[in-house]
Amino acid sequence: MSSPQPAQAFPVTMWSKVLRTREEPVAQAALEQLCAIYWAPVVG
């Protein structure tokens, strides 16, 4: 039986990127960056 894989560490929240999701025209890019950073630790 194999050992369970360790969970990935959850990165520190990047509040500046979170706030940028409300600002046009950078909102889409900021949201894409947040999804890329946090997807693996959340879904994982």
Secondary structure, DSSP 8 states (H G I E B T S, - for coil): --------------HHHHHHTTSTTTHHHHHHHHHHHHHHHHH-
